Amino acid sequence: MMPKECDGPGVRMGILEPRQMTGDCFFSSGQGICSGFQFVEMSSRKLKSNNLKHSECLSQVQRILRERFCHQSLHSNLFGVQVQYKHLIELLKRTAIYGESNSVLIIGPRGSGKTMLINHALKELMEVEEVSENVLQVHLNGLLQINDNIALKEITRQLNLENVVGDKVFGSFAENLSFLLEALKKGDRTSSCPVIFILDEFDLFAHHKNQTLLYNLFDISQSAQTPVAVVGLTCRLCLSEDRSVREVLQKHFNVSKNLRSLHMLLMLALNRVTSSHPFMTAADLMEANQLCSMDSKANIVHGLSVLEICLIIAMKHLNDIYEEEPFNFQMVYNEFQKFVQRKAHSVYNFEKPVVMKAFEHLQQLELIRPMERTSVNAQREYQLMKLLLDNTQIMNALQKYPNCPTDVRQWATSSLSWL
């Protein structure tokens, strides 16, 4: 049955749904009100009530978000950071109450609650009577204080020491900062005003020239001067990560700027994540990078015979002598014979057909290739070839070659002394 529009006493235009009706609905000049009419009225009241509740919830959400955006109030509870909060509040209390200098860096993605964490801690700290009257706070932001001189002026302003500084001229940044902190002393160290420095966007301060501000703050925190606590907030995880991660990525992009190769690097690292190893580490990236940079041709060299290795070394020397000019089998054989005669090792004294067979095997493995299409009447010994391995690949492969003879390894690393 199709829904019907109804108009009657107590109810404005509404829609009756089939499940709400016990029969057909008839109207005549306000008379003949059907039973379904009551359902419409009750449904409208319920709908209005639900809409009112939704409006109230929406208003509350908007109010909370506005307060969050404007930093007007803090959420009453912290979720998931109780351990970090306990550690932070204890550290701040040691500075504020016992005059102990400390420093801490809070790291996390944007929106993860770093600012909320420090604000909660400061709120609890300032509720202690002996602290609220004695502790000073300095809030700096790397986006606003873009150099150390601007930061120093802001510190002076927030500590209300403009009149104390006056027209004094300081020889250095450290001297100026020390003067500001000295002005806060009331006598001995125990009666000095502790200062809590909150450095938002901490990584930007680390990029300041010579890092003068950070150097002096940390120097003061480690000395027996005015008690200070330095709290840094940053979303740059690389500040705490091993530099090897950055080096791996930089080396990878130096070799290949192809995004597909980066995807392969990350996929190989991701494959190492298991239930017992749930987080990707720098070591995973380094091993993945080794797999990505593994040379297939160099791996083939590991399976060659000693004779074939000797022929590749002979080709390497010919490339060095003739500056990458093509060579033929006879040239390679002559170079190999110089090595055999020099060492006088019968173990390397192979017949020429055997050496030719090894030479052809290298061509089959595509470690060397002919410069031109092979002619039927051409002599194989004099066909021009090109080596498809560079010196770095050859030397790296020899380093990993199992049981490589010492004299062969020395021949590979020697200069043009065989001529």
HELIX and SHEET records of a PDB file:
HELIX    1   1 PRO A   18  GLN A   20  5                                   3    
HELIX    2   2 GLY A   36  CYS A   70  1                                  35    
HELIX    3   3 GLN A   82  TYR A   98  1                                  17    
HELIX    4   4 LYS A  114  MET A  126  1                                  13    
HELIX    5   5 GLU A  129  SER A  132  1                                   4    
HELIX    6   6 ASP A  148  GLN A  158  1                                  11    
HELIX    7   7 GLU A  162  VAL A  165  1                                   4    
HELIX    8   8 PHE A  173  GLU A  182  1                                  10    
HELIX    9   9 ARG A  189  SER A  191  5                                   3    
HELIX   10  10 PHE A  202  PHE A  205  1                                   4    
HELIX   11  11 LYS A  209  GLN A  211  5                                   3    
HELIX   12  12 THR A  212  SER A  221  1                                  10    
HELIX   13  13 LEU A  237  LEU A  239  5                                   3    
HELIX   14  14 ARG A  243  VAL A  255  1                                  13    
HELIX   15  15 LEU A  259  LEU A  270  1                                  12    
HELIX   16  16 ALA A  282  SER A  293  1                                  12    
HELIX   17  17 SER A  296  VAL A  301  1                                   6    
HELIX   18  18 VAL A  306  TYR A  322  1                                  17    
HELIX   19  19 PHE A  329  LYS A  343  1                                  15    
HELIX   20  20 SER A  346  TYR A  348  5                                   3    
HELIX   21  21 LYS A  352  GLN A  364  1                                  13    
HELIX   22  22 ARG A  380  TYR A  382  5                                   3    
HELIX   23  23 ASN A  391  LYS A  400  1                                  10    
HELIX   24  24 THR A  406  THR A  413  1                                   8    
SHEET    1   A 2 LYS A   4  GLY A   8  0                                        
SHEET    2   A 2 VAL A  11  LEU A  16 -1                                        
SHEET    1   B 4 ASN A 102  ILE A 107  0                                        
SHEET    2   B 4 VAL A 228  THR A 234  1                                        
SHEET    3   B 4 VAL A 195  ASP A 200  1                                        
SHEET    4   B 4 LEU A 136  ASN A 141  1                                        
SHEET    1   C 2 ILE A 368  PRO A 370  0                                        
SHEET    2   C 2 MET A 385  LEU A 387 -1                                        
END                                                                             
